[in-house]
């Protein structure tokens, strides 16, 4: 019998429009990325506000995405935590 090799993922897919995950991916990322930030709640509220502006067409998607991404400091460590939380 052949053993199955464990495949290491080489790509990560983010679901920015809630097609796969229930909830907005950037809010999920923000929860992890801003875990120890004292102003976490304020930043997440602003991310939600910008998301709503984009969803209603008041600002273009590209602007909405770039403004929200600027508010979150991403790192490989945060991505590892997200993968562990949702995929492992």
OpenMM code with the backbone's topology and positions (N, CA, C; nanometers):
from openmm import Vec3, app, unit

residues = "UNK UNK UNK UNK UNK UNK UNK UNK UNK UNK UNK UNK UNK UNK UNK UNK UNK UNK UNK UNK UNK UNK UNK UNK UNK UNK UNK UNK UNK UNK UNK UNK UNK UNK UNK UNK UNK UNK UNK UNK UNK UNK UNK UNK UNK UNK UNK UNK UNK UNK UNK UNK UNK UNK UNK UNK UNK UNK UNK UNK UNK UNK UNK UNK UNK UNK UNK UNK UNK UNK UNK UNK UNK UNK UNK UNK UNK UNK UNK UNK UNK UNK UNK UNK UNK UNK UNK UNK".split()
positions = [
    Vec3(0.0824, -0.1182, 0.0000),
    Vec3(0.0000, 0.0000, 0.0000),
    Vec3(0.0872, 0.1252, 0.0000),
    Vec3(0.0517, 0.2193, -0.0829),
    Vec3(0.1289, 0.3428, -0.0962),
    Vec3(0.0875, 0.4444, 0.0105),
    Vec3(0.1872, 0.5038, 0.0752),
    Vec3(0.1584, 0.6079, 0.1740),
    Vec3(0.1310, 0.7391, 0.1021),
    Vec3(0.0375, 0.8138, 0.1563),
    Vec3(0.0077, 0.9453, 0.0998),
    Vec3(0.1038, 1.0471, 0.1570),
    Vec3(0.1585, 1.1261, 0.0713),
    Vec3(0.2483, 1.2320, 0.1150),
    Vec3(0.1666, 1.3508, 0.1618),
    Vec3(0.2127, 1.4117, 0.2677),
    Vec3(0.1468, 1.5337, 0.3151),
    Vec3(0.1924, 1.6484, 0.2255),
    Vec3(0.0968, 1.7155, 0.1683),
    Vec3(0.1260, 1.8254, 0.0764),
    Vec3(0.1254, 1.9561, 0.1529),
    Vec3(0.2326, 2.0315, 0.1372),
    Vec3(0.2390, 2.1635, 0.1997),
    Vec3(0.1706, 2.2637, 0.1074),
    Vec3(0.0817, 2.3444, 0.1620),
    Vec3(0.0148, 2.4438, 0.0767),
    Vec3(0.1146, 2.5480, 0.0274),
    Vec3(0.1006, 2.5846, -0.0981),
    Vec3(0.1870, 2.6874, -0.1551),
    Vec3(0.1109, 2.8145, -0.1850),
    Vec3(-0.0210, 2.8091, -0.1680),
    Vec3(-0.1031, 2.9259, -0.1940),
    Vec3(-0.2103, 2.9368, -0.0865),
    Vec3(-0.2512, 3.0588, -0.0619),
    Vec3(-0.3610, 3.0839, 0.0314),
    Vec3(-0.4675, 3.1618, -0.0447),
    Vec3(-0.5919, 3.1226, -0.0281),
    Vec3(-0.7019, 3.1906, -0.0935),
    Vec3(-0.7775, 3.2718, 0.0101),
    Vec3(-0.7991, 3.3984, -0.0176),
    Vec3(-0.8766, 3.4843, 0.0692),
    Vec3(-1.0118, 3.5094, 0.0043),
    Vec3(-1.1141, 3.4986, 0.0816),
    Vec3(-1.2514, 3.5127, 0.0338),
    Vec3(-1.3018, 3.6522, 0.0721),
    Vec3(-1.2698, 3.7520, -0.0088),
    Vec3(-1.3030, 3.8902, 0.0255),
    Vec3(-1.4508, 3.9226, 0.0078),
    Vec3(-1.5249, 3.8395, -0.0627),
    Vec3(-1.6658, 3.8720, -0.0844),
    Vec3(-1.7610, 3.7731, -0.0171),
    Vec3(-1.7125, 3.7004, 0.0823),
    Vec3(-1.7939, 3.6085, 0.1637),
    Vec3(-1.8609, 3.4983, 0.0816),
    Vec3(-1.7941, 3.4517, -0.0229),
    Vec3(-1.8475, 3.3425, -0.1033),
    Vec3(-1.8321, 3.2095, -0.0303),
    Vec3(-1.7180, 3.1897, 0.0331),
    Vec3(-1.6879, 3.0636, 0.1014),
    Vec3(-1.7078, 3.0767, 0.2522),
    Vec3(-1.6526, 3.1802, 0.3095),
    Vec3(-1.6605, 3.2022, 0.4542),
    Vec3(-1.7776, 3.2926, 0.4878),
    Vec3(-1.8341, 3.2708, 0.6036),
    Vec3(-1.9392, 3.3616, 0.6508),
    Vec3(-1.8695, 3.4742, 0.7256),
    Vec3(-1.8794, 3.5927, 0.6722),
    Vec3(-1.8112, 3.7069, 0.7319),
    Vec3(-1.7115, 3.7641, 0.6339),
    Vec3(-1.6695, 3.8827, 0.6615),
    Vec3(-1.5729, 3.9507, 0.5764),
    Vec3(-1.4318, 3.9084, 0.6152),
    Vec3(-1.3529, 3.8653, 0.5166),
    Vec3(-1.2181, 3.8153, 0.5423),
    Vec3(-1.1305, 3.9193, 0.6104),
    Vec3(-1.1404, 4.0438, 0.5693),
    Vec3(-1.0553, 4.1459, 0.6315),
    Vec3(-1.0889, 4.1657, 0.7784),
    Vec3(-1.2147, 4.1534, 0.8151),
    Vec3(-1.2505, 4.1632, 0.9564),
    Vec3(-1.1947, 4.0446, 1.0342),
    Vec3(-1.1975, 3.9267, 0.9718),
    Vec3(-1.1412, 3.8069, 1.0346),
    Vec3(-0.9906, 3.8232, 1.0527),
    Vec3(-0.9227, 3.8729, 0.9487),
    Vec3(-0.7784, 3.8977, 0.9582),
    Vec3(-0.7502, 4.0029, 1.0648),
    Vec3(-0.8292, 4.1083, 1.0667),
    Vec3(-0.8084, 4.2164, 1.1630),
    Vec3(-0.8208, 4.1668, 1.3067),
    Vec3(-0.9164, 4.0785, 1.3325),
    Vec3(-0.9333, 4.0239, 1.4677),
    Vec3(-0.8034, 3.9611, 1.5172),
    Vec3(-0.7343, 3.8892, 1.4283),
    Vec3(-0.6083, 3.8242, 1.4650),
    Vec3(-0.4933, 3.9237, 1.4652),
    Vec3(-0.4842, 4.0059, 1.3616),
    Vec3(-0.3721, 4.0990, 1.3481),
    Vec3(-0.3708, 4.2063, 1.4564),
    Vec3(-0.4874, 4.2457, 1.5027),
    Vec3(-0.4977, 4.3556, 1.5996),
    Vec3(-0.5246, 4.3062, 1.7416),
    Vec3(-0.5028, 4.1785, 1.7649),
    Vec3(-0.5394, 4.1157, 1.8915),
    Vec3(-0.4938, 4.1946, 2.0152),
    Vec3(-0.3729, 4.2452, 2.0146),
    Vec3(-0.3187, 4.3143, 2.1322),
    Vec3(-0.3189, 4.4664, 2.1193),
    Vec3(-0.3841, 4.5184, 2.0184),
    Vec3(-0.3900, 4.6632, 1.9982),
    Vec3(-0.4966, 4.7240, 2.0892),
    Vec3(-0.4640, 4.8299, 2.1622),
    Vec3(-0.5645, 4.8916, 2.2496),
    Vec3(-0.6819, 4.9535, 2.1728),
    Vec3(-0.6585, 4.9961, 2.0480),
    Vec3(-0.7643, 5.0585, 1.9686),
    Vec3(-0.8240, 4.9623, 1.8650),
    Vec3(-0.8139, 4.8333, 1.8929),
    Vec3(-0.8622, 4.7284, 1.8031),
    Vec3(-1.0077, 4.7504, 1.7621),
    Vec3(-1.0933, 4.7749, 1.8593),
    Vec3(-1.2368, 4.7891, 1.8313),
    Vec3(-1.2625, 4.9071, 1.7365),
    Vec3(-1.1943, 5.0182, 1.7582),
    Vec3(-1.2112, 5.1358, 1.6739),
    Vec3(-1.1665, 5.1063, 1.5300),
    Vec3(-1.0525, 5.0384, 1.5163),
    Vec3(-1.0003, 5.0063, 1.3836),
    Vec3(-1.0959, 4.9115, 1.3104),
    Vec3(-1.1446, 4.8101, 1.3803),
    Vec3(-1.2368, 4.7153, 1.3174),
    Vec3(-1.3674, 4.7847, 1.2786),
    Vec3(-1.4146, 4.8766, 1.3615),
    Vec3(-1.5349, 4.9538, 1.3250),
    Vec3(-1.5107, 5.0354, 1.1989),
    Vec3(-1.3924, 5.0946, 1.1873),
    Vec3(-1.3594, 5.1729, 1.0674),
    Vec3(-1.3483, 5.0815, 0.9450),
    Vec3(-1.2902, 4.9637, 0.9627),
    Vec3(-1.2826, 4.8664, 0.8525),
    Vec3(-1.4233, 4.8287, 0.8077),
    Vec3(-1.5131, 4.8039, 0.9026),
    Vec3(-1.6524, 4.7726, 0.8686),
    Vec3(-1.7181, 4.8883, 0.7936),
    Vec3(-1.6929, 5.0110, 0.8381),
    Vec3(-1.7500, 5.1290, 0.7728),
    Vec3(-1.7023, 5.1393, 0.6277),
    Vec3(-1.5724, 5.1213, 0.6069),
    Vec3(-1.5162, 5.1293, 0.4714),
    Vec3(-1.5708, 5.0151, 0.3854),
    Vec3(-1.5857, 4.8959, 0.4452),
    Vec3(-1.6456, 4.7828, 0.3727),
    Vec3(-1.7853, 4.8204, 0.3235),
    Vec3(-1.8639, 4.8794, 0.4114),
    Vec3(-2.0008, 4.9195, 0.3749),
    Vec3(-2.0019, 5.0265, 0.2666),
    Vec3(-1.9064, 5.1200, 0.2714),
    Vec3(-1.8968, 5.2216, 0.1664),
    Vec3(-1.8705, 5.1565, 0.0311),
    Vec3(-1.7826, 5.0579, 0.0297),
    Vec3(-1.7522, 4.9871, -0.0943),
    Vec3(-1.8697, 4.9040, -0.1430),
    Vec3(-1.9356, 4.8349, -0.0497),
    Vec3(-2.0481, 4.7493, -0.0878),
    Vec3(-2.1657, 4.8304, -0.1425),
    Vec3(-2.1820, 4.9530, -0.0929),
    Vec3(-2.2931, 5.0369, -0.1401),
    Vec3(-2.2571, 5.1161, -0.2659),
    Vec3(-2.1311, 5.1047, -0.3088),
    Vec3(-2.0886, 5.1744, -0.4292),
    Vec3(-2.0490, 5.3189, -0.4075),
    Vec3(-2.0409, 5.3615, -0.2814),
    Vec3(-2.0029, 5.5002, -0.2537),
    Vec3(-1.8550, 5.5261, -0.2813),
    Vec3(-1.7736, 5.4221, -0.2707),
    Vec3(-1.6329, 5.4315, -0.3101),
    Vec3(-1.6004, 5.3070, -0.3925),
    Vec3(-1.5017, 5.3160, -0.4830),
    Vec3(-1.4656, 5.1999, -0.5653),
    Vec3(-1.4071, 5.0867, -0.4795),
    Vec3(-1.4232, 4.9630, -0.5261),
    Vec3(-1.3722, 4.8468, -0.4552),
    Vec3(-1.2229, 4.8605, -0.4271),
    Vec3(-1.1460, 4.9039, -0.5271),
    Vec3(-1.0007, 4.9150, -0.5118),
    Vec3(-0.9652, 5.0094, -0.3968),
    Vec3(-1.0371, 5.1206, -0.3870),
    Vec3(-1.0125, 5.2150, -0.2781),
    Vec3(-1.0503, 5.1536, -0.1440),
    Vec3(-1.1636, 5.0868, -0.1411),
    Vec3(-1.2087, 5.0215, -0.0182),
    Vec3(-1.1054, 4.9192, 0.0287),
    Vec3(-1.0585, 4.8363, -0.0616),
    Vec3(-0.9622, 4.7328, -0.0264),
    Vec3(-0.8302, 4.7933, 0.0206),
    Vec3(-0.7768, 4.8893, -0.0530),
    Vec3(-0.6476, 4.9469, -0.0153),
    Vec3(-0.6560, 5.0218, 0.1181),
    Vec3(-0.7654, 5.0939, 0.1414),
    Vec3(-0.7808, 5.1660, 0.2692),
    Vec3(-0.7880, 5.0686, 0.3859),
    Vec3(-0.8589, 4.9581, 0.3667),
    Vec3(-0.8710, 4.8602, 0.4752),
    Vec3(-0.7397, 4.7870, 0.4990),
    Vec3(-0.6699, 4.7514, 0.3915),
    Vec3(-0.5417, 4.6826, 0.4075),
    Vec3(-0.4379, 4.7702, 0.4780),
    Vec3(-0.4425, 4.9005, 0.4540),
    Vec3(-0.3490, 4.9926, 0.5208),
    Vec3(-0.3680, 4.9931, 0.6724),
    Vec3(-0.4854, 4.9560, 0.7187),
    Vec3(-0.5153, 4.9598, 0.8616),
    Vec3(-0.4686, 4.8344, 0.9357),
    Vec3(-0.4278, 4.7322, 0.8610),
    Vec3(-0.3878, 4.6049, 0.9207),
    Vec3(-0.2411, 4.5789, 0.8887),
    Vec3(-0.1608, 4.5591, 0.9914),
    Vec3(-0.0203, 4.5247, 0.9708),
    Vec3(-0.0094, 4.3733, 0.9607),
    Vec3(0.0113, 4.3250, 0.8395),
    Vec3(0.0202, 4.1809, 0.8170),
    Vec3(0.1635, 4.1328, 0.8339),
    Vec3(0.1765, 4.0079, 0.8717),
    Vec3(0.3071, 3.9438, 0.8823),
    Vec3(0.2899, 3.7950, 0.8575),
    Vec3(0.4007, 3.7261, 0.8346),
    Vec3(0.3942, 3.5813, 0.8157),
    Vec3(0.3393, 3.5142, 0.9410),
    Vec3(0.3724, 3.5679, 1.0576),
    Vec3(0.3243, 3.5094, 1.1830),
    Vec3(0.1718, 3.5168, 1.1927),
    Vec3(0.1148, 3.6286, 1.1522),
    Vec3(-0.0308, 3.6425, 1.1543),
    Vec3(-0.0944, 3.5448, 1.0554),
    Vec3(-0.0357, 3.5322, 0.9357),
    Vec3(-0.0886, 3.4361, 0.8382),
    Vec3(-0.0822, 3.2937, 0.8916),
    Vec3(0.0262, 3.2600, 0.9610),
    Vec3(0.0377, 3.1263, 1.0203),
    Vec3(-0.0725, 3.1034, 1.1227),
    Vec3(-0.1022, 3.2049, 1.2042),
    Vec3(-0.2095, 3.1931, 1.3039),
    Vec3(-0.3449, 3.1737, 1.2363),
    Vec3(-0.3691, 3.2458, 1.1281),
    Vec3(-0.4952, 3.2322, 1.0554),
    Vec3(-0.5108, 3.0939, 0.9950),
    Vec3(-0.4033, 3.0444, 0.9341),
    Vec3(-0.4069, 2.9104, 0.8743),
    Vec3(-0.4334, 2.8078, 0.9821),
    Vec3(-0.3642, 2.8206, 1.0942),
    Vec3(-0.3825, 2.7258, 1.2044),
    Vec3(-0.5263, 2.7305, 1.2588),
    Vec3(-0.5810, 2.8505, 1.2683),
    Vec3(-0.7150, 2.8687, 1.3230),
    Vec3(-0.8234, 2.8132, 1.2301),
    Vec3(-0.8079, 2.8335, 1.0990),
    Vec3(-0.9153, 2.8008, 1.0066),
    Vec3(-0.8917, 2.6779, 0.9197),
    Vec3(-0.7660, 2.6377, 0.9017),
    Vec3(-0.7409, 2.5295, 0.8058),
    Vec3(-0.6827, 2.4043, 0.8669),
    Vec3(-0.6310, 2.4107, 0.9865),
    Vec3(-0.5665, 2.2933, 1.0453),
    Vec3(-0.6581, 2.2271, 1.1455),
] * unit.nanometer
topology = app.Topology()
chain = topology.addChain("A")
for resn in residues:
    res = topology.addResidue(resn, chain)
    for name in ("N", "CA", "C"):
        topology.addAtom(name, app.Element.getBySymbol(name[0]), res)
